[in-house]
Amino acid sequence: MIQKVHHVGIAVRDLEAALRFYRDLLGLHVHKQSVVEEQGVKAALLTVGESEIELLEPTGPDTPVGRFLARRGEGLHHICFQTDDVARELEELKAKGVELVDQRPRQGLAGLICFLHPRAHHGVLVELAQPVEGP
Ligand code: CO
């Protein structure tokens, strides 16, 4: 079941410059920051109440976010819905014929995640995430 908007992903050219706005001027708390090599991003997650902002700087031009920046410039990259069972959600959507990016869930910054194809969502890349349990 889709439970809430977990985070909004924003593609940025320079993570540090973006943090100077989101962290330093807006005052949002950075609760996770890391380089996810297999996705080609330097990412930071900032807390906004029960939701998050995910800032994504590509590690190079030939990465999904690098290509996105070249094509569309900085801005909204994806929206992520939280689900209690990402594998079941993915199977149900696949059965309904929804176009997918990932055929099965994988480990991401927000937990167990998968991406659906933007063609299926009127131009918006959609991520589903099942946050990892625990402290
Ligand atoms: Co995301």
Backbone and ligand atoms as CSV (ligand in chain L), in Angstrom:
chain,resi,resn,atom,element,x,y,z
A,1,MET,N,N,0.839,-1.188,0.000
A,1,MET,CA,C,0.000,0.000,0.000
A,1,MET,C,C,0.882,1.250,0.000
A,2,ILE,N,N,0.542,2.213,-0.859
A,2,ILE,CA,C,1.258,3.485,-0.860
A,2,ILE,C,C,0.846,4.254,0.390
A,3,GLN,N,N,1.819,4.705,1.172
A,3,GLN,CA,C,1.502,5.314,2.468
A,3,GLN,C,C,1.670,6.821,2.524
A,4,LYS,N,N,2.666,7.330,1.826
A,4,LYS,CA,C,2.902,8.785,1.859
A,4,LYS,C,C,3.972,9.133,0.839
A,5,VAL,N,N,4.194,10.427,0.644
A,5,VAL,CA,C,5.344,10.865,-0.134
A,5,VAL,C,C,6.551,10.722,0.784
A,6,HIS,N,N,7.469,9.845,0.417
A,6,HIS,CA,C,8.647,9.626,1.259
A,6,HIS,C,C,9.682,10.724,1.030
A,7,HIS,N,N,9.997,10.967,-0.228
A,7,HIS,CA,C,10.883,12.095,-0.528
A,7,HIS,C,C,10.693,12.586,-1.950
A,8,VAL,N,N,11.224,13.770,-2.183
A,8,VAL,CA,C,11.252,14.357,-3.514
A,8,VAL,C,C,12.717,14.467,-3.903
A,9,GLY,N,N,13.074,13.920,-5.065
A,9,GLY,CA,C,14.458,13.937,-5.523
A,9,GLY,C,C,14.708,15.128,-6.441
A,10,ILE,N,N,15.795,15.846,-6.184
A,10,ILE,CA,C,16.137,17.034,-6.968
A,10,ILE,C,C,17.533,16.860,-7.542
A,11,ALA,N,N,17.651,17.005,-8.847
A,11,ALA,CA,C,18.956,16.898,-9.507
A,11,ALA,C,C,19.680,18.233,-9.407
A,12,VAL,N,N,20.923,18.182,-8.915
A,12,VAL,CA,C,21.709,19.411,-8.758
A,12,VAL,C,C,23.098,19.216,-9.386
A,13,ARG,N,N,23.693,20.325,-9.820
A,13,ARG,CA,C,25.037,20.242,-10.411
A,13,ARG,C,C,26.102,20.144,-9.326
A,14,ASP,N,N,25.838,20.768,-8.179
A,14,ASP,CA,C,26.846,20.876,-7.134
A,14,ASP,C,C,26.160,20.686,-5.780
A,15,LEU,N,N,26.377,19.527,-5.175
A,15,LEU,CA,C,25.697,19.194,-3.919
A,15,LEU,C,C,25.998,20.207,-2.821
A,16,GLU,N,N,27.263,20.621,-2.719
A,16,GLU,CA,C,27.629,21.570,-1.662
A,16,GLU,C,C,26.904,22.899,-1.845
A,17,ALA,N,N,26.798,23.341,-3.097
A,17,ALA,CA,C,26.088,24.596,-3.365
A,17,ALA,C,C,24.610,24.443,-3.014
A,18,ALA,N,N,24.030,23.275,-3.328
A,18,ALA,CA,C,22.616,23.039,-3.016
A,18,ALA,C,C,22.398,22.980,-1.508
A,19,LEU,N,N,23.377,22.398,-0.795
A,19,LEU,CA,C,23.248,22.313,0.667
A,19,LEU,C,C,23.304,23.694,1.306
A,20,ARG,N,N,24.018,24.609,0.650
A,20,ARG,CA,C,24.071,25.964,1.205
A,20,ARG,C,C,22.681,26.595,1.207
A,21,PHE,N,N,21.821,26.167,0.294
A,21,PHE,CA,C,20.444,26.652,0.334
A,21,PHE,C,C,19.585,25.795,1.269
A,22,TYR,N,N,19.472,24.499,0.974
A,22,TYR,CA,C,18.528,23.643,1.711
A,22,TYR,C,C,18.909,23.465,3.189
A,23,ARG,N,N,20.202,23.326,3.447
A,23,ARG,CA,C,20.648,23.110,4.830
A,23,ARG,C,C,20.869,24.448,5.552
A,24,ASP,N,N,21.641,25.320,4.918
A,24,ASP,CA,C,22.078,26.525,5.630
A,24,ASP,C,C,21.012,27.619,5.643
A,25,LEU,N,N,20.294,27.815,4.525
A,25,LEU,CA,C,19.298,28.888,4.496
A,25,LEU,C,C,17.927,28.412,4.948
A,26,LEU,N,N,17.490,27.227,4.484
A,26,LEU,CA,C,16.183,26.721,4.930
A,26,LEU,C,C,16.276,26.086,6.307
A,27,GLY,N,N,17.469,25.663,6.689
A,27,GLY,CA,C,17.652,25.084,8.014
A,27,GLY,C,C,17.237,23.631,8.132
A,28,LEU,N,N,17.187,22.923,7.008
A,28,LEU,CA,C,16.800,21.505,7.053
A,28,LEU,C,C,17.973,20.655,7.534
A,29,HIS,N,N,17.645,19.601,8.259
A,29,HIS,CA,C,18.669,18.721,8.833
A,29,HIS,C,C,19.088,17.637,7.829
A,30,VAL,N,N,20.379,17.516,7.577
A,30,VAL,CA,C,20.897,16.450,6.718
A,30,VAL,C,C,21.030,15.192,7.570
A,31,HIS,N,N,20.231,14.163,7.271
A,31,HIS,CA,C,20.331,12.977,8.120
A,31,HIS,C,C,21.079,11.835,7.449
A,32,LYS,N,N,21.370,11.999,6.171
A,32,LYS,CA,C,22.177,10.979,5.512
A,32,LYS,C,C,22.859,11.616,4.311
A,33,GLN,N,N,24.116,11.254,4.111
A,33,GLN,CA,C,24.835,11.771,2.948
A,33,GLN,C,C,25.808,10.699,2.510
A,34,SER,N,N,25.771,10.330,1.246
A,34,SER,CA,C,26.717,9.313,0.797
A,34,SER,C,C,26.844,9.300,-0.715
A,35,VAL,N,N,27.889,8.611,-1.180
A,35,VAL,CA,C,28.099,8.408,-2.597
A,35,VAL,C,C,27.590,7.007,-2.920
A,36,VAL,N,N,26.629,6.927,-3.838
A,36,VAL,CA,C,26.102,5.627,-4.255
A,36,VAL,C,C,26.684,5.359,-5.649
A,37,GLU,N,N,27.828,4.665,-5.672
A,37,GLU,CA,C,28.580,4.473,-6.923
A,37,GLU,C,C,27.749,3.814,-8.014
A,38,GLU,N,N,26.987,2.754,-7.645
A,38,GLU,CA,C,26.255,2.011,-8.680
A,38,GLU,C,C,25.136,2.842,-9.309
A,39,GLN,N,N,24.707,3.902,-8.602
A,39,GLN,CA,C,23.705,4.788,-9.196
A,39,GLN,C,C,24.343,6.056,-9.756
A,40,GLY,N,N,25.649,6.205,-9.520
A,40,GLY,CA,C,26.361,7.363,-10.055
A,40,GLY,C,C,25.952,8.679,-9.428
A,41,VAL,N,N,25.657,8.665,-8.113
A,41,VAL,CA,C,25.252,9.911,-7.469
A,41,VAL,C,C,25.949,10.140,-6.133
A,42,LYS,N,N,26.142,11.433,-5.856
A,42,LYS,CA,C,26.465,11.906,-4.517
A,42,LYS,C,C,25.142,12.437,-3.995
A,43,ALA,N,N,24.655,11.847,-2.901
A,43,ALA,CA,C,23.300,12.193,-2.470
A,43,ALA,C,C,23.269,12.657,-1.029
A,44,ALA,N,N,22.315,13.521,-0.735
A,44,ALA,CA,C,22.061,13.933,0.640
A,44,ALA,C,C,20.567,13.878,0.873
A,45,LEU,N,N,20.176,13.350,2.033
A,45,LEU,CA,C,18.766,13.315,2.418
A,45,LEU,C,C,18.557,14.300,3.560
A,46,LEU,N,N,17.579,15.193,3.370
A,46,LEU,CA,C,17.273,16.193,4.388
A,46,LEU,C,C,15.861,15.963,4.902
A,47,THR,N,N,15.704,16.111,6.207
A,47,THR,CA,C,14.403,15.869,6.832
A,47,THR,C,C,13.495,17.086,6.703
A,48,VAL,N,N,12.247,16.841,6.267
A,48,VAL,CA,C,11.205,17.878,6.261
A,48,VAL,C,C,9.983,17.257,6.921
A,49,GLY,N,N,9.828,17.422,8.217
A,49,GLY,CA,C,8.728,16.761,8.922
A,49,GLY,C,C,8.828,15.263,8.728
A,50,GLU,N,N,7.770,14.660,8.180
A,50,GLU,CA,C,7.777,13.215,7.973
A,50,GLU,C,C,8.265,12.844,6.578
A,51,SER,N,N,8.613,13.839,5.787
A,51,SER,CA,C,9.103,13.578,4.440
A,51,SER,C,C,10.552,14.047,4.320
A,52,GLU,N,N,11.100,13.863,3.120
A,52,GLU,CA,C,12.494,14.221,2.919
A,52,GLU,C,C,12.705,14.863,1.557
A,53,ILE,N,N,13.798,15.589,1.474
A,53,ILE,CA,C,14.282,16.100,0.193
A,53,ILE,C,C,15.568,15.325,-0.090
A,54,GLU,N,N,15.699,14.801,-1.304
A,54,GLU,CA,C,16.906,14.073,-1.694
A,54,GLU,C,C,17.620,14.888,-2.774
A,55,LEU,N,N,18.807,15.353,-2.459
A,55,LEU,CA,C,19.593,16.113,-3.429
A,55,LEU,C,C,20.550,15.152,-4.119
A,56,LEU,N,N,20.599,15.213,-5.443
A,56,LEU,CA,C,21.390,14.270,-6.224
A,56,LEU,C,C,22.342,14.991,-7.156
A,57,GLU,N,N,23.641,14.826,-6.890
A,57,GLU,CA,C,24.654,15.352,-7.812
A,57,GLU,C,C,25.265,14.154,-8.526
A,58,PRO,N,N,25.347,14.180,-9.859
A,58,PRO,CA,C,25.928,13.034,-10.559
A,58,PRO,C,C,27.433,12.915,-10.294
A,59,THR,N,N,27.955,11.686,-10.305
A,59,THR,CA,C,29.401,11.499,-10.144
A,59,THR,C,C,30.116,11.705,-11.479
A,60,GLY,N,N,29.357,11.781,-12.563
A,60,GLY,CA,C,29.937,12.022,-13.884
A,60,GLY,C,C,28.827,12.273,-14.880
A,61,PRO,N,N,29.197,12.739,-16.103
A,61,PRO,CA,C,28.165,13.060,-17.097
A,61,PRO,C,C,27.440,11.822,-17.637
A,62,ASP,N,N,28.119,10.673,-17.636
A,62,ASP,CA,C,27.521,9.474,-18.217
A,62,ASP,C,C,26.853,8.608,-17.134
A,63,THR,N,N,25.968,9.242,-16.394
A,63,THR,CA,C,25.195,8.575,-15.348
A,63,THR,C,C,23.737,9.006,-15.564
A,64,PRO,N,N,22.784,8.295,-14.988
A,64,PRO,CA,C,21.377,8.709,-15.198
A,64,PRO,C,C,21.123,10.167,-14.809
A,65,VAL,N,N,21.640,10.610,-13.668
A,65,VAL,CA,C,21.397,11.996,-13.250
A,65,VAL,C,C,22.232,12.966,-14.099
A,66,GLY,N,N,23.434,12.541,-14.510
A,66,GLY,CA,C,24.256,13.365,-15.397
A,66,GLY,C,C,23.550,13.619,-16.722
A,67,ARG,N,N,22.957,12.574,-17.272
A,67,ARG,CA,C,22.222,12.717,-18.543
A,67,ARG,C,C,20.971,13.558,-18.351
A,68,PHE,N,N,20.315,13.398,-17.194
A,68,PHE,CA,C,19.119,14.200,-16.879
A,68,PHE,C,C,19.482,15.683,-16.853
A,69,LEU,N,N,20.601,16.021,-16.192
A,69,LEU,CA,C,21.027,17.423,-16.085
A,69,LEU,C,C,21.337,18.010,-17.459
A,70,ALA,N,N,22.003,17.202,-18.298
A,70,ALA,CA,C,22.352,17.685,-19.635
A,70,ALA,C,C,21.093,17.955,-20.458
A,71,ARG,N,N,20.086,17.133,-20.262
A,71,ARG,CA,C,18.860,17.218,-21.062
A,71,ARG,C,C,17.903,18.274,-20.524
A,72,ARG,N,N,17.733,18.313,-19.204
A,72,ARG,CA,C,16.662,19.134,-18.626
A,72,ARG,C,C,17.148,20.196,-17.652
A,73,GLY,N,N,18.416,20.126,-17.276
A,73,GLY,CA,C,18.928,21.094,-16.298
A,73,GLY,C,C,18.541,20.705,-14.884
A,74,GLU,N,N,18.893,21.550,-13.939
A,74,GLU,CA,C,18.595,21.250,-12.537
A,74,GLU,C,C,17.087,21.290,-12.300
A,75,GLY,N,N,16.659,20.532,-11.308
A,75,GLY,CA,C,15.246,20.606,-10.936
A,75,GLY,C,C,14.706,19.281,-10.454
A,76,LEU,N,N,13.373,19.209,-10.397
A,76,LEU,CA,C,12.700,18.004,-9.902
A,76,LEU,C,C,13.093,16.787,-10.733
A,77,HIS,N,N,13.615,15.776,-10.065
A,77,HIS,CA,C,14.077,14.569,-10.756
A,77,HIS,C,C,13.123,13.404,-10.565
A,78,HIS,N,N,12.666,13.182,-9.344
A,78,HIS,CA,C,11.690,12.114,-9.109
A,78,HIS,C,C,10.929,12.338,-7.815
A,79,ILE,N,N,9.811,11.618,-7.710
A,79,ILE,CA,C,9.032,11.638,-6.476
A,79,ILE,C,C,9.000,10.209,-5.959
A,80,CYS,N,N,9.160,10.054,-4.670
A,80,CYS,CA,C,9.227,8.716,-4.082
A,80,CYS,C,C,8.078,8.488,-3.108
A,81,PHE,N,N,7.320,7.425,-3.384
A,81,PHE,CA,C,6.232,7.036,-2.484
A,81,PHE,C,C,6.708,5.938,-1.551
A,82,GLN,N,N,6.337,6.050,-0.301
A,82,GLN,CA,C,6.664,4.982,0.656
A,82,GLN,C,C,5.606,3.894,0.592
A,83,THR,N,N,6.060,2.653,0.610
A,83,THR,CA,C,5.157,1.517,0.644
A,83,THR,C,C,5.609,0.568,1.750
A,84,ASP,N,N,4.681,-0.253,2.234
A,84,ASP,CA,C,5.052,-1.222,3.279
A,84,ASP,C,C,5.577,-2.518,2.672
A,85,ASP,N,N,5.465,-2.659,1.338
A,85,ASP,CA,C,5.947,-3.885,0.696
A,85,ASP,C,C,6.291,-3.587,-0.760
A,86,VAL,N,N,7.528,-3.196,-0.985
A,86,VAL,CA,C,7.919,-2.738,-2.325
A,86,VAL,C,C,7.878,-3.883,-3.344
A,87,ALA,N,N,8.200,-5.102,-2.915
A,87,ALA,CA,C,8.194,-6.236,-3.846
A,87,ALA,C,C,6.776,-6.532,-4.325
A,88,ARG,N,N,5.836,-6.528,-3.397
A,88,ARG,CA,C,4.441,-6.810,-3.778
A,88,ARG,C,C,3.890,-5.693,-4.668
A,89,GLU,N,N,4.211,-4.454,-4.315
A,89,GLU,CA,C,3.763,-3.296,-5.100
A,89,GLU,C,C,4.239,-3.427,-6.550
A,90,LEU,N,N,5.522,-3.799,-6.684
A,90,LEU,CA,C,6.133,-3.930,-8.002
A,90,LEU,C,C,5.453,-5.044,-8.805
A,91,GLU,N,N,5.185,-6.180,-8.168
A,91,GLU,CA,C,4.520,-7.292,-8.859
A,91,GLU,C,C,3.132,-6.894,-9.317
A,92,GLU,N,N,2.402,-6.186,-8.455
A,92,GLU,CA,C,1.032,-5.774,-8.799
A,92,GLU,C,C,1.038,-4.804,-9.969
A,93,LEU,N,N,1.981,-3.848,-9.943
A,93,LEU,CA,C,2.049,-2.864,-11.026
A,93,LEU,C,C,2.470,-3.527,-12.334
A,94,LYS,N,N,3.412,-4.477,-12.237
A,94,LYS,CA,C,3.857,-5.215,-13.417
A,94,LYS,C,C,2.671,-5.970,-14.026
A,95,ALA,N,N,1.878,-6.605,-13.156
A,95,ALA,CA,C,0.704,-7.358,-13.609
A,95,ALA,C,C,-0.314,-6.436,-14.284
A,96,LYS,N,N,-0.339,-5.162,-13.863
A,96,LYS,CA,C,-1.272,-4.196,-14.461
A,96,LYS,C,C,-0.688,-3.561,-15.720
A,97,GLY,N,N,0.534,-3.984,-16.091
A,97,GLY,CA,C,1.130,-3.503,-17.332
A,97,GLY,C,C,1.848,-2.175,-17.216
A,98,VAL,N,N,2.149,-1.734,-15.994
A,98,VAL,CA,C,2.859,-0.473,-15.807
A,98,VAL,C,C,4.321,-0.640,-16.228
A,99,GLU,N,N,4.836,0.355,-16.958
A,99,GLU,CA,C,6.225,0.305,-17.421
A,99,GLU,C,C,7.185,0.536,-16.261
A,100,LEU,N,N,8.198,-0.309,-16.167
A,100,LEU,CA,C,9.126,-0.252,-15.039
A,100,LEU,C,C,10.530,0.117,-15.499
A,101,VAL,N,N,11.323,0.658,-14.588
A,101,VAL,CA,C,12.760,0.791,-14.815
A,101,VAL,C,C,13.440,-0.421,-14.192
A,102,ASP,N,N,13.080,-0.726,-12.940
A,102,ASP,CA,C,13.647,-1.883,-12.230
A,102,ASP,C,C,12.658,-3.040,-12.252
A,103,GLN,N,N,13.166,-4.210,-12.593
A,103,GLN,CA,C,12.299,-5.394,-12.607
A,103,GLN,C,C,12.132,-5.990,-11.215
A,104,ARG,N,N,13.097,-5.678,-10.339
A,104,ARG,CA,C,12.965,-6.147,-8.946
A,104,ARG,C,C,13.554,-5.093,-8.007
A,105,PRO,N,N,13.104,-5.090,-6.740
A,105,PRO,CA,C,13.601,-4.093,-5.788
A,105,PRO,C,C,15.111,-4.227,-5.571
A,106,ARG,N,N,15.747,-3.115,-5.276
A,106,ARG,CA,C,17.183,-3.130,-4.974
A,106,ARG,C,C,17.440,-2.188,-3.809
A,107,GLN,N,N,18.650,-2.276,-3.278
A,107,GLN,CA,C,19.005,-1.450,-2.137
A,107,GLN,C,C,19.302,-0.030,-2.583
A,108,GLY,N,N,18.667,0.933,-1.970
A,108,GLY,CA,C,18.924,2.339,-2.292
A,108,GLY,C,C,19.131,3.111,-1.007
A,109,LEU,N,N,19.278,4.418,-1.159
A,109,LEU,CA,C,19.540,5.258,0.003
A,109,LEU,C,C,18.355,5.251,0.975
A,110,ALA,N,N,17.147,5.139,0.438
A,110,ALA,CA,C,15.937,5.232,1.270
A,110,ALA,C,C,15.449,3.875,1.767
A,111,GLY,N,N,16.205,2.818,1.475
A,111,GLY,CA,C,15.766,1.470,1.861
A,111,GLY,C,C,15.716,0.584,0.633
A,112,LEU,N,N,14.731,-0.323,0.622
A,112,LEU,CA,C,14.536,-1.173,-0.547
A,112,LEU,C,C,13.707,-0.365,-1.546
A,113,ILE,N,N,14.246,-0.161,-2.743
A,113,ILE,CA,C,13.607,0.769,-3.677
A,113,ILE,C,C,13.436,0.169,-5.066
A,114,CYS,N,N,12.611,0.809,-5.878
A,114,CYS,CA,C,12.565,0.513,-7.309
A,114,CYS,C,C,12.042,1.751,-8.015
A,115,PHE,N,N,12.372,1.847,-9.299
A,115,PHE,CA,C,11.894,2.970,-10.098
A,115,PHE,C,C,10.912,2.484,-11.154
A,116,LEU,N,N,9.866,3.270,-11.368
A,116,LEU,CA,C,8.902,3.007,-12.433
A,116,LEU,C,C,9.218,3.991,-13.556
A,117,HIS,N,N,8.800,3.664,-14.754
A,117,HIS,CA,C,9.180,4.504,-15.892
A,117,HIS,C,C,8.368,5.800,-15.956
A,118,PRO,N,N,9.039,6.943,-16.223
A,118,PRO,CA,C,8.306,8.213,-16.278
A,118,PRO,C,C,7.193,8.239,-17.325
A,119,ARG,N,N,7.313,7.405,-18.384
A,119,ARG,CA,C,6.233,7.355,-19.377
A,119,ARG,C,C,4.917,6.928,-18.739
A,120,ALA,N,N,5.011,6.131,-17.668
A,120,ALA,CA,C,3.799,5.633,-17.010
A,120,ALA,C,C,3.147,6.703,-16.139
A,121,HIS,N,N,3.876,7.801,-15.853
A,121,HIS,CA,C,3.383,8.768,-14.863
A,121,HIS,C,C,3.358,10.173,-15.397
A,122,HIS,N,N,3.021,10.301,-16.667
A,122,HIS,CA,C,2.839,11.630,-17.229
A,122,HIS,C,C,4.089,12.481,-17.047
A,123,GLY,N,N,5.247,11.877,-17.280
A,123,GLY,CA,C,6.489,12.644,-17.297
A,123,GLY,C,C,7.246,12.706,-15.988
A,124,VAL,N,N,6.705,12.114,-14.929
A,124,VAL,CA,C,7.408,12.151,-13.641
A,124,VAL,C,C,8.004,10.776,-13.335
A,125,LEU,N,N,9.299,10.757,-13.060
A,125,LEU,CA,C,9.936,9.516,-12.629
A,125,LEU,C,C,9.450,9.206,-11.210
A,126,VAL,N,N,8.955,7.994,-11.014
A,126,VAL,CA,C,8.416,7.607,-9.704
A,126,VAL,C,C,9.278,6.510,-9.099
A,127,GLU,N,N,9.629,6.688,-7.832
A,127,GLU,CA,C,10.366,5.700,-7.058
A,127,GLU,C,C,9.435,5.173,-5.972
A,128,LEU,N,N,9.533,3.900,-5.690
A,128,LEU,CA,C,8.834,3.322,-4.543
A,128,LEU,C,C,9.896,2.911,-3.539
A,129,ALA,N,N,9.659,3.137,-2.255
A,129,ALA,CA,C,10.654,2.779,-1.244
A,129,ALA,C,C,9.987,2.140,-0.031
A,130,GLN,N,N,10.630,1.112,0.430
A,130,GLN,CA,C,10.246,0.475,1.696
A,130,GLN,C,C,11.400,0.733,2.646
A,131,PRO,N,N,11.235,1.706,3.553
A,131,PRO,CA,C,12.356,2.052,4.439
A,131,PRO,C,C,12.766,0.856,5.278
A,132,VAL,N,N,14.058,0.795,5.588
A,132,VAL,CA,C,14.547,-0.307,6.419
A,132,VAL,C,C,14.090,-0.088,7.858
A,133,GLU,N,N,13.662,-1.167,8.489
A,133,GLU,CA,C,13.212,-1.084,9.882
A,133,GLU,C,C,14.419,-0.882,10.789
A,134,GLY,N,N,14.168,-0.408,11.967
A,134,GLY,CA,C,15.246,-0.308,12.934
A,134,GLY,C,C,15.463,1.112,13.426
A,135,PRO,N,N,16.419,1.276,14.320
A,135,PRO,CA,C,16.631,2.575,14.971
A,135,PRO,C,C,17.212,3.598,14.017
L,1,CO,CO,CO,14.981,8.859,-4.384
